[in-house]
Amino acid sequence: MKKWMPVILFLWTFLGTTSLESNWAMAEAIKDIELGVSAGYRVDNVDWSIAGYSDGDYINIFSELTWKDLEIYQTNIKAEITVGSENPSHGAAYFKGCVGYGWIVEGENQDSDYDGNDRTLEWSRSNNDSDDGDTKDFSLGMGLRFFHVWDKLTLTPLVGYSYHEQNLTVTNGLQTISTRFPAIPLGPFPGLNSTYETQWKGPWVGVDLDYRLTRNFHFAVTLEYHWAEYEAEANWNLRTDLAHPKSFEHRADGNGMVISLYFEYAFTKRLSIDTILDFQDWKTETGVHRAFGADGSTGTTQLNEINWESTAFMLSITYEFF
């Protein structure tokens, strides 16, 4: 263990301990440090709609954007630290963090406008590509880890903070519905290169459950409930009546559920491989859509809601230092 003391002291200094003596004492109490690298495949769906007015009539869904089947290759780096207790049933301090990056390689976008409530009288629709952009994810959590049933079952209540980005694109425009006079020509239209960049950030509470099925095989589940502050900015590049590079913004409060399933097999005492299934479901309450005109004017209307669903399959290699 002594060879890891410099690393341990650095980690505890980063976490805010105030003296060398306390750093050393906590380092001596650390029972486990794990570092892991994972890579895999993820599919996201995102949609939002706004209310508005057409010919003086209020339309509850005036315009709607959907991004469907966004295929993402992503990689994550995670770290976990357990600080032991003399009596495991009293709980051990536990810290975990994860940072990830994803490349969007495929996806579909639809942009629809309506003259009637509840998605009726659709007068414009374009079906476009969204095969570029990226995602960024960060999460940090801490809690108490309890051991039960001859150390086979581990229960860890947690609190934490997370941050997520989706930088989405709209390209290769194809007009498929156009009924308002003068009608927009149907078919491909050039020059479309719009962006929609999102942020979900806020605290969360959750629990980790880990069960050792055999000496080498573990099964674990993580449940998290998130409170989110949602912000987004868009650049609608073909709209000459809107400002650039910031054409409009979105603000709303929301929440999310995250469920992760882990199947771990330990090849050795220190090295293991995990198969991870990750499910996320996020949505916002009613918010604000604020548009910025090319002439410097601004206007607001109701942002109905944002919906984000994500499913990921990952493989992870984890090394346990002691």
LOGU-757054 format. One record per residue (C-alpha): residue number from 1; x, y, z. Coordinates in Angstrom, 3 decimals, always signed. Each point is the difference from the previous one (the first is absolute). Last residue first. Layout:
<rec pos="NUM" X="X" Y="Y" Z="Z"/>
...
//
This chain:
<rec pos="322" X="-5.347" Y="-2.393" Z="-3.656"/>
<rec pos="321" X="+0.234" Y="+1.709" Z="-3.405"/>
<rec pos="320" X="-3.146" Y="-1.439" Z="-1.573"/>
<rec pos="319" X="+0.109" Y="+0.167" Z="-3.801"/>
<rec pos="318" X="-3.192" Y="+0.193" Z="-2.063"/>
<rec pos="317" X="-0.583" Y="-0.800" Z="-3.676"/>
<rec pos="316" X="-3.398" Y="+1.111" Z="-1.255"/>
<rec pos="315" X="-2.348" Y="-1.099" Z="-2.783"/>
<rec pos="314" X="-2.993" Y="+2.233" Z="-0.696"/>
<rec pos="313" X="-3.559" Y="-0.229" Z="-1.315"/>
<rec pos="312" X="-1.968" Y="+3.249" Z="+0.104"/>
<rec pos="311" X="-3.638" Y="+1.091" Z="-0.072"/>
<rec pos="310" X="-1.046" Y="+3.668" Z="+0.078"/>
<rec pos="309" X="-3.269" Y="+1.897" Z="+0.133"/>
<rec pos="308" X="-0.275" Y="+3.790" Z="-0.014"/>
<rec pos="307" X="-3.255" Y="+1.959" Z="+0.052"/>
<rec pos="306" X="-0.235" Y="+3.800" Z="+0.101"/>
<rec pos="305" X="-3.262" Y="+1.745" Z="+0.825"/>
<rec pos="304" X="-2.520" Y="+2.605" Z="-1.104"/>
<rec pos="303" X="+2.318" Y="+2.971" Z="-0.512"/>
<rec pos="302" X="-2.429" Y="+2.891" Z="+0.172"/>
<rec pos="301" X="+0.712" Y="+3.173" Z="-1.936"/>
<rec pos="300" X="+2.527" Y="+2.795" Z="+0.100"/>
<rec pos="299" X="+1.098" Y="+2.719" Z="-2.381"/>
<rec pos="298" X="+3.191" Y="+1.967" Z="-0.526"/>
<rec pos="297" X="+0.926" Y="+2.805" Z="-2.388"/>
<rec pos="296" X="+3.536" Y="+0.692" Z="-1.237"/>
<rec pos="295" X="-0.892" Y="+0.246" Z="-3.705"/>
<rec pos="294" X="+1.118" Y="-3.590" Z="-0.634"/>
<rec pos="293" X="-2.522" Y="-1.063" Z="+2.605"/>
<rec pos="292" X="+0.807" Y="-1.920" Z="+3.178"/>
<rec pos="291" X="-2.519" Y="-2.628" Z="+1.124"/>
<rec pos="290" X="-0.720" Y="-0.922" Z="+3.636"/>
<rec pos="289" X="-1.757" Y="-3.314" Z="+0.695"/>
<rec pos="288" X="-0.865" Y="-0.205" Z="+3.702"/>
<rec pos="287" X="-0.929" Y="-3.020" Z="+2.097"/>
<rec pos="286" X="-2.736" Y="-2.536" Z="+0.681"/>
<rec pos="285" X="+1.372" Y="-2.926" Z="+2.000"/>
<rec pos="284" X="+2.962" Y="-1.981" Z="-1.192"/>
<rec pos="283" X="+0.678" Y="-3.617" Z="-0.874"/>
<rec pos="282" X="+2.690" Y="-2.647" Z="+0.502"/>
<rec pos="281" X="-0.013" Y="-3.804" Z="-0.365"/>
<rec pos="280" X="+3.326" Y="-1.849" Z="+0.145"/>
<rec pos="279" X="+0.865" Y="-3.703" Z="-0.374"/>
<rec pos="278" X="+3.531" Y="-1.468" Z="+0.280"/>
<rec pos="277" X="+0.999" Y="-3.612" Z="-0.569"/>
<rec pos="276" X="+3.572" Y="-0.764" Z="+1.064"/>
<rec pos="275" X="+2.149" Y="-3.099" Z="-0.588"/>
<rec pos="274" X="+2.953" Y="+0.183" Z="+2.348"/>
<rec pos="273" X="+3.504" Y="-1.474" Z="-0.216"/>
<rec pos="272" X="+2.232" Y="-0.612" Z="+2.998"/>
<rec pos="271" X="+3.632" Y="+0.375" Z="+1.087"/>
<rec pos="270" X="+1.187" Y="+0.179" Z="+3.620"/>
<rec pos="269" X="-0.584" Y="-3.433" Z="+1.559"/>
<rec pos="268" X="+0.139" Y="-1.580" Z="-3.444"/>
<rec pos="267" X="-2.410" Y="-0.582" Z="-2.879"/>
<rec pos="266" X="-2.856" Y="+1.609" Z="+1.909"/>
<rec pos="265" X="-3.332" Y="-0.095" Z="-1.850"/>
<rec pos="264" X="-2.404" Y="+2.877" Z="+0.429"/>
<rec pos="263" X="-3.587" Y="+0.320" Z="-1.221"/>
<rec pos="262" X="-1.171" Y="+3.569" Z="+0.605"/>
<rec pos="261" X="-3.504" Y="+1.431" Z="-0.452"/>
<rec pos="260" X="-0.552" Y="+3.767" Z="-0.079"/>
<rec pos="259" X="-3.274" Y="+1.856" Z="+0.545"/>
<rec pos="258" X="-0.165" Y="+3.782" Z="-0.339"/>
<rec pos="257" X="-3.165" Y="+2.034" Z="+0.593"/>
<rec pos="256" X="-0.198" Y="+3.675" Z="-0.905"/>
<rec pos="255" X="-1.468" Y="+3.292" Z="+1.058"/>
<rec pos="254" X="-0.839" Y="+3.387" Z="-1.462"/>
<rec pos="253" X="+0.182" Y="+3.753" Z="+0.285"/>
<rec pos="252" X="-0.130" Y="+2.136" Z="-3.140"/>
<rec pos="251" X="+1.943" Y="+2.483" Z="-2.159"/>
<rec pos="250" X="+0.264" Y="-0.046" Z="-3.809"/>
<rec pos="249" X="+1.928" Y="+2.297" Z="-2.316"/>
<rec pos="248" X="-0.447" Y="+1.478" Z="-3.459"/>
<rec pos="247" X="+1.945" Y="+1.071" Z="-3.094"/>
<rec pos="246" X="+3.455" Y="+0.200" Z="+1.573"/>
<rec pos="245" X="+2.686" Y="-0.093" Z="-2.745"/>
<rec pos="244" X="-1.745" Y="+1.835" Z="-1.550"/>
<rec pos="243" X="-3.170" Y="+2.059" Z="+0.367"/>
<rec pos="242" X="-3.317" Y="-1.027" Z="-1.516"/>
<rec pos="241" X="-1.881" Y="+1.424" Z="-3.009"/>
<rec pos="240" X="+2.494" Y="-1.561" Z="-2.425"/>
<rec pos="239" X="-0.920" Y="-3.487" Z="+1.197"/>
<rec pos="238" X="+2.352" Y="-2.312" Z="-1.903"/>
<rec pos="237" X="+2.531" Y="-0.359" Z="+2.868"/>
<rec pos="236" X="-2.392" Y="-0.855" Z="+2.809"/>
<rec pos="235" X="+2.635" Y="+0.329" Z="+2.766"/>
<rec pos="234" X="-1.370" Y="-1.399" Z="+3.227"/>
<rec pos="233" X="+0.700" Y="+0.350" Z="+3.713"/>
<rec pos="232" X="-1.133" Y="-2.269" Z="+2.830"/>
<rec pos="231" X="-0.385" Y="+0.100" Z="+3.767"/>
<rec pos="230" X="-1.592" Y="-2.516" Z="+2.370"/>
<rec pos="229" X="+0.403" Y="+0.115" Z="+3.781"/>
<rec pos="228" X="-0.384" Y="-3.571" Z="+1.149"/>
<rec pos="227" X="-1.088" Y="-1.900" Z="+3.090"/>
<rec pos="226" X="+1.210" Y="-3.585" Z="-0.294"/>
<rec pos="225" X="-1.198" Y="-3.340" Z="+1.402"/>
<rec pos="224" X="+2.598" Y="-2.775" Z="-0.091"/>
<rec pos="223" X="-0.168" Y="-3.809" Z="+0.162"/>
<rec pos="222" X="+3.140" Y="-2.124" Z="-0.358"/>
<rec pos="221" X="-0.111" Y="-3.790" Z="-0.350"/>
<rec pos="220" X="+2.768" Y="-2.507" Z="+0.610"/>
<rec pos="219" X="+0.730" Y="-3.670" Z="-0.806"/>
<rec pos="218" X="+3.362" Y="-1.460" Z="+0.905"/>
<rec pos="217" X="+1.847" Y="-3.119" Z="-1.219"/>
<rec pos="216" X="+3.428" Y="-1.219" Z="+1.053"/>
<rec pos="215" X="-0.551" Y="-1.462" Z="+3.469"/>
<rec pos="214" X="-3.620" Y="-0.690" Z="-0.823"/>
<rec pos="213" X="-3.230" Y="+1.985" Z="+0.046"/>
<rec pos="212" X="+1.517" Y="+3.055" Z="+1.691"/>
<rec pos="211" X="-2.869" Y="+2.482" Z="+0.228"/>
<rec pos="210" X="+0.325" Y="+3.743" Z="-0.510"/>
<rec pos="209" X="-2.744" Y="+2.562" Z="+0.575"/>
<rec pos="208" X="+0.698" Y="+3.685" Z="-0.632"/>
<rec pos="207" X="-2.490" Y="+2.651" Z="+1.116"/>
<rec pos="206" X="-1.023" Y="+3.409" Z="-1.212"/>
<rec pos="205" X="-0.340" Y="+3.711" Z="+0.532"/>
<rec pos="204" X="+0.697" Y="+2.660" Z="-2.614"/>
<rec pos="203" X="+1.144" Y="+3.576" Z="-0.361"/>
<rec pos="202" X="-0.058" Y="+2.177" Z="-3.140"/>
<rec pos="201" X="+0.917" Y="+0.403" Z="-3.638"/>
<rec pos="200" X="-1.556" Y="-0.682" Z="-3.409"/>
<rec pos="199" X="+1.572" Y="+2.015" Z="-2.837"/>
<rec pos="198" X="-1.077" Y="+0.060" Z="-3.649"/>
<rec pos="197" X="+1.450" Y="+1.194" Z="-3.319"/>
<rec pos="196" X="-2.216" Y="+0.240" Z="-3.103"/>
<rec pos="195" X="+1.799" Y="+0.568" Z="-3.298"/>
<rec pos="194" X="-1.041" Y="+0.867" Z="-3.557"/>
<rec pos="193" X="+1.888" Y="-0.851" Z="-3.196"/>
<rec pos="192" X="-2.498" Y="+0.105" Z="-2.870"/>
<rec pos="191" X="+1.698" Y="+1.388" Z="-3.115"/>
<rec pos="190" X="-2.002" Y="-1.694" Z="-2.734"/>
<rec pos="189" X="-3.641" Y="-1.092" Z="-0.288"/>
<rec pos="188" X="-1.065" Y="-3.528" Z="-0.858"/>
<rec pos="187" X="-3.589" Y="-0.648" Z="-1.072"/>
<rec pos="186" X="-3.244" Y="+1.950" Z="+0.126"/>
<rec pos="185" X="+0.026" Y="+3.658" Z="-0.996"/>
<rec pos="184" X="-1.119" Y="+2.359" Z="+2.804"/>
<rec pos="183" X="-3.557" Y="+1.057" Z="-0.746"/>
<rec pos="182" X="-0.965" Y="+3.632" Z="-0.423"/>
<rec pos="181" X="-2.535" Y="-0.767" Z="+1.363"/>
<rec pos="180" X="-0.047" Y="-2.476" Z="+2.889"/>
<rec pos="179" X="-0.148" Y="-3.699" Z="-0.879"/>
<rec pos="178" X="+3.563" Y="-1.319" Z="+0.252"/>
<rec pos="177" X="+0.710" Y="-3.550" Z="+1.190"/>
<rec pos="176" X="+3.136" Y="-2.091" Z="-0.789"/>
<rec pos="175" X="+2.799" Y="+2.608" Z="-0.158"/>
<rec pos="174" X="+3.376" Y="-1.787" Z="+0.153"/>
<rec pos="173" X="+2.924" Y="+1.734" Z="+1.730"/>
<rec pos="172" X="+3.459" Y="-1.567" Z="+0.037"/>
<rec pos="171" X="+0.950" Y="+1.266" Z="+3.479"/>
<rec pos="170" X="-1.400" Y="+0.512" Z="+3.525"/>
<rec pos="169" X="+2.565" Y="-0.325" Z="+2.790"/>
<rec pos="168" X="-0.018" Y="-0.883" Z="+3.701"/>
<rec pos="167" X="+2.434" Y="+0.847" Z="+2.790"/>
<rec pos="166" X="-1.313" Y="-1.999" Z="+2.941"/>
<rec pos="165" X="+1.482" Y="+0.942" Z="+3.351"/>
<rec pos="164" X="-0.341" Y="-1.555" Z="+3.467"/>
<rec pos="163" X="+0.986" Y="+1.142" Z="+3.501"/>
<rec pos="162" X="-0.448" Y="-1.937" Z="+3.233"/>
<rec pos="161" X="+0.059" Y="+0.611" Z="+3.754"/>
<rec pos="160" X="-0.105" Y="-2.480" Z="+2.858"/>
<rec pos="159" X="-1.714" Y="-1.721" Z="+2.899"/>
<rec pos="158" X="+0.306" Y="-3.702" Z="+0.744"/>
<rec pos="157" X="-1.421" Y="-2.906" Z="+2.022"/>
<rec pos="156" X="+2.352" Y="-3.015" Z="-0.327"/>
<rec pos="155" X="-1.143" Y="-3.581" Z="+0.678"/>
<rec pos="154" X="+2.481" Y="-2.867" Z="-0.423"/>
<rec pos="153" X="-1.084" Y="-3.645" Z="+0.087"/>
<rec pos="152" X="+2.498" Y="-2.879" Z="+0.190"/>
<rec pos="151" X="+1.899" Y="+1.307" Z="+3.034"/>
<rec pos="150" X="-1.216" Y="-2.938" Z="+2.122"/>
<rec pos="149" X="-3.621" Y="+1.082" Z="-0.504"/>
<rec pos="148" X="+0.520" Y="+3.762" Z="+0.418"/>
<rec pos="147" X="+2.430" Y="+2.798" Z="-0.873"/>
<rec pos="146" X="-0.956" Y="+3.678" Z="+0.133"/>
<rec pos="145" X="+1.514" Y="+2.724" Z="-2.202"/>
<rec pos="144" X="-0.627" Y="+3.610" Z="+0.989"/>
<rec pos="143" X="-0.283" Y="+2.761" Z="-2.590"/>
<rec pos="142" X="+1.697" Y="+2.052" Z="-2.689"/>
<rec pos="141" X="-0.699" Y="+0.847" Z="-3.630"/>
<rec pos="140" X="+1.553" Y="+1.766" Z="-2.988"/>
<rec pos="139" X="-1.386" Y="-0.091" Z="-3.545"/>
<rec pos="138" X="+1.228" Y="+1.351" Z="-3.334"/>
<rec pos="137" X="-1.332" Y="-0.542" Z="-3.515"/>
<rec pos="136" X="+0.832" Y="+1.460" Z="-3.411"/>
<rec pos="135" X="-1.768" Y="-0.739" Z="-3.295"/>
<rec pos="134" X="+1.046" Y="+0.675" Z="-3.588"/>
<rec pos="133" X="-1.013" Y="+1.385" Z="-3.376"/>
<rec pos="132" X="-0.508" Y="-1.597" Z="-3.412"/>
<rec pos="131" X="-2.464" Y="-2.355" Z="-1.673"/>
<rec pos="130" X="-3.174" Y="+2.030" Z="+0.492"/>
<rec pos="129" X="-1.685" Y="-0.283" Z="-3.380"/>
<rec pos="128" X="-3.224" Y="+1.673" Z="-1.090"/>
<rec pos="127" X="-3.700" Y="-0.499" Z="-0.456"/>
<rec pos="126" X="-1.769" Y="+3.314" Z="-0.593"/>
<rec pos="125" X="-3.619" Y="+0.682" Z="+0.771"/>
<rec pos="124" X="-2.247" Y="+2.981" Z="-0.606"/>
<rec pos="123" X="-3.775" Y="+0.551" Z="+0.048"/>
<rec pos="122" X="-1.111" Y="-2.453" Z="+2.670"/>
<rec pos="121" X="-3.681" Y="+0.689" Z="+0.549"/>
<rec pos="120" X="-0.083" Y="-1.977" Z="+3.263"/>
<rec pos="119" X="+2.786" Y="-0.622" Z="+2.506"/>
<rec pos="118" X="-2.135" Y="+0.445" Z="+3.124"/>
<rec pos="117" X="-1.371" Y="+3.418" Z="-0.922"/>
<rec pos="116" X="-0.111" Y="+1.211" Z="-3.581"/>
<rec pos="115" X="+2.246" Y="+2.017" Z="-2.361"/>
<rec pos="114" X="+3.000" Y="-2.299" Z="+0.447"/>
<rec pos="113" X="+3.771" Y="+0.022" Z="-0.655"/>
<rec pos="112" X="+2.222" Y="-3.107" Z="-0.173"/>
<rec pos="111" X="+3.797" Y="-0.501" Z="+0.102"/>
<rec pos="110" X="+1.155" Y="-3.646" Z="-0.129"/>
<rec pos="109" X="+3.528" Y="-1.213" Z="+0.708"/>
<rec pos="108" X="+1.642" Y="-3.381" Z="-0.583"/>
<rec pos="107" X="+3.222" Y="-1.432" Z="+1.400"/>
<rec pos="106" X="+3.470" Y="-1.396" Z="-0.662"/>
<rec pos="105" X="+3.584" Y="+0.488" Z="+1.177"/>
<rec pos="104" X="-0.362" Y="+1.947" Z="+3.250"/>
<rec pos="103" X="+3.325" Y="-0.210" Z="+1.829"/>
<rec pos="102" X="-0.117" Y="-0.404" Z="+3.791"/>
<rec pos="101" X="+2.057" Y="+1.216" Z="+2.957"/>
<rec pos="100" X="-0.108" Y="-1.143" Z="+3.606"/>
<rec pos="99" X="+1.025" Y="+0.956" Z="+3.532"/>
<rec pos="98" X="-0.754" Y="-2.077" Z="+3.091"/>
<rec pos="97" X="+0.430" Y="+0.497" Z="+3.719"/>
<rec pos="96" X="-0.420" Y="-2.077" Z="+3.134"/>
<rec pos="95" X="+0.481" Y="+0.540" Z="+3.716"/>
<rec pos="94" X="-0.788" Y="-2.379" Z="+2.872"/>
<rec pos="93" X="+0.253" Y="+0.420" Z="+3.751"/>
<rec pos="92" X="-0.387" Y="-3.317" Z="+1.790"/>
<rec pos="91" X="-3.084" Y="-1.036" Z="+1.967"/>
<rec pos="90" X="-0.697" Y="-0.999" Z="+3.576"/>
<rec pos="89" X="-0.477" Y="-3.646" Z="-1.072"/>
<rec pos="88" X="+3.624" Y="-0.015" Z="-1.153"/>
<rec pos="87" X="+1.263" Y="+0.476" Z="+3.587"/>
<rec pos="86" X="+3.566" Y="+1.355" Z="-0.098"/>
<rec pos="85" X="-1.149" Y="+2.203" Z="-2.860"/>
<rec pos="84" X="+1.562" Y="+0.262" Z="-3.423"/>
<rec pos="83" X="+0.390" Y="+2.879" Z="-2.451"/>
<rec pos="82" X="-1.154" Y="-1.192" Z="-3.429"/>
<rec pos="81" X="+1.143" Y="+1.831" Z="-3.136"/>
<rec pos="80" X="-1.461" Y="-0.415" Z="-3.496"/>
<rec pos="79" X="+1.249" Y="+1.435" Z="-3.307"/>
<rec pos="78" X="-1.600" Y="-0.042" Z="-3.450"/>
<rec pos="77" X="+1.112" Y="+0.759" Z="-3.562"/>
<rec pos="76" X="-2.583" Y="-0.180" Z="-2.763"/>
<rec pos="75" X="-0.034" Y="-0.567" Z="-3.774"/>
<rec pos="74" X="-2.818" Y="+0.558" Z="-2.458"/>
<rec pos="73" X="-1.141" Y="-0.997" Z="-3.464"/>
<rec pos="72" X="-3.368" Y="+1.619" Z="-0.648"/>
<rec pos="71" X="-2.910" Y="-0.871" Z="-2.263"/>
<rec pos="70" X="-2.759" Y="+2.609" Z="+0.186"/>
<rec pos="69" X="-3.144" Y="-2.017" Z="-0.631"/>
<rec pos="68" X="-2.374" Y="+2.970" Z="-0.215"/>
<rec pos="67" X="+0.528" Y="+3.739" Z="+0.349"/>
<rec pos="66" X="-3.358" Y="+1.745" Z="+0.158"/>
<rec pos="65" X="-0.961" Y="+3.643" Z="-0.463"/>
<rec pos="64" X="-3.510" Y="+1.394" Z="+0.467"/>
<rec pos="63" X="-1.626" Y="+3.319" Z="-0.927"/>
<rec pos="62" X="-3.406" Y="+1.469" Z="+0.894"/>
<rec pos="61" X="-1.143" Y="-2.537" Z="+2.557"/>
<rec pos="60" X="-2.562" Y="+1.825" Z="+2.162"/>
<rec pos="59" X="-1.019" Y="+2.271" Z="-2.880"/>
<rec pos="58" X="-1.418" Y="+3.437" Z="+0.926"/>
<rec pos="57" X="-1.861" Y="+1.622" Z="-2.878"/>
<rec pos="56" X="+1.013" Y="+3.475" Z="-1.237"/>
<rec pos="55" X="+0.848" Y="-1.171" Z="-3.508"/>
<rec pos="54" X="+2.269" Y="-2.663" Z="+1.550"/>
<rec pos="53" X="+1.094" Y="+0.452" Z="+3.602"/>
<rec pos="52" X="+2.389" Y="-2.024" Z="+2.110"/>
<rec pos="51" X="+0.732" Y="-3.070" Z="+2.126"/>
<rec pos="50" X="+3.360" Y="-1.737" Z="-0.036"/>
<rec pos="49" X="+1.143" Y="-3.578" Z="-0.466"/>
<rec pos="48" X="+2.933" Y="-2.173" Z="+1.011"/>
<rec pos="47" X="+1.436" Y="-3.396" Z="-0.883"/>
<rec pos="46" X="+3.084" Y="-2.107" Z="+0.726"/>
<rec pos="45" X="+0.669" Y="-3.704" Z="-0.617"/>
<rec pos="44" X="+3.367" Y="-1.529" Z="+0.857"/>
<rec pos="43" X="+1.714" Y="-3.294" Z="-0.937"/>
<rec pos="42" X="+3.309" Y="-1.048" Z="+1.590"/>
<rec pos="41" X="+2.844" Y="-2.338" Z="-0.954"/>
<rec pos="40" X="+3.060" Y="-0.876" Z="+2.000"/>
<rec pos="39" X="+3.240" Y="+0.826" Z="+1.739"/>
<rec pos="38" X="+1.131" Y="-0.299" Z="+3.594"/>
<rec pos="37" X="+3.084" Y="+0.878" Z="+2.039"/>
<rec pos="36" X="+0.162" Y="-0.778" Z="+3.707"/>
<rec pos="35" X="+1.883" Y="+1.079" Z="+3.105"/>
<rec pos="34" X="-0.620" Y="-1.574" Z="+3.393"/>
<rec pos="33" X="+1.326" Y="+1.105" Z="+3.380"/>
<rec pos="32" X="-0.745" Y="-2.118" Z="+3.082"/>
<rec pos="31" X="+0.421" Y="-0.153" Z="+3.738"/>
<rec pos="30" X="+1.004" Y="+3.560" Z="+0.763"/>
<rec pos="29" X="+0.548" Y="+0.392" Z="+3.747"/>
<rec pos="28" X="+3.779" Y="+0.546" Z="-0.274"/>
<rec pos="27" X="-0.652" Y="+2.699" Z="-2.580"/>
<rec pos="26" X="-2.448" Y="+1.625" Z="+2.390"/>
<rec pos="25" X="+2.644" Y="+0.204" Z="+2.719"/>
<rec pos="24" X="+2.619" Y="+1.274" Z="-2.440"/>
<rec pos="23" X="-2.264" Y="+2.731" Z="-1.333"/>
<rec pos="22" X="-0.997" Y="+0.963" Z="+3.555"/>
<rec pos="21" X="+3.670" Y="+0.391" Z="+0.966"/>
<rec pos="20" X="+0.842" Y="+1.888" Z="-3.177"/>
<rec pos="19" X="-2.679" Y="+2.535" Z="+0.762"/>
<rec pos="18" X="-3.191" Y="+1.481" Z="-1.432"/>
<rec pos="17" X="-1.764" Y="-2.690" Z="-1.958"/>
<rec pos="16" X="-1.720" Y="+1.400" Z="-3.076"/>
<rec pos="15" X="-0.689" Y="-2.852" Z="-2.405"/>
<rec pos="14" X="+3.096" Y="+0.925" Z="-2.017"/>
<rec pos="13" X="+2.127" Y="-0.462" Z="+3.130"/>
<rec pos="12" X="-1.628" Y="-3.403" Z="+0.405"/>
<rec pos="11" X="+0.955" Y="-1.015" Z="-3.516"/>
<rec pos="10" X="+3.566" Y="+1.258" Z="+0.388"/>
<rec pos="9" X="+0.447" Y="-1.885" Z="+3.257"/>
<rec pos="8" X="-1.257" Y="-3.205" Z="-1.600"/>
<rec pos="7" X="+2.382" Y="+0.310" Z="-2.947"/>
<rec pos="6" X="+2.949" Y="+0.649" Z="+2.304"/>
<rec pos="5" X="-1.063" Y="-2.925" Z="+2.289"/>
<rec pos="4" X="-0.239" Y="-2.580" Z="-2.797"/>
<rec pos="3" X="+3.419" Y="-1.554" Z="+0.678"/>
<rec pos="2" X="-0.981" Y="-0.323" Z="+3.663"/>
<rec pos="1" X="-2.871" Y="-2.406" Z="-0.778"/>
//
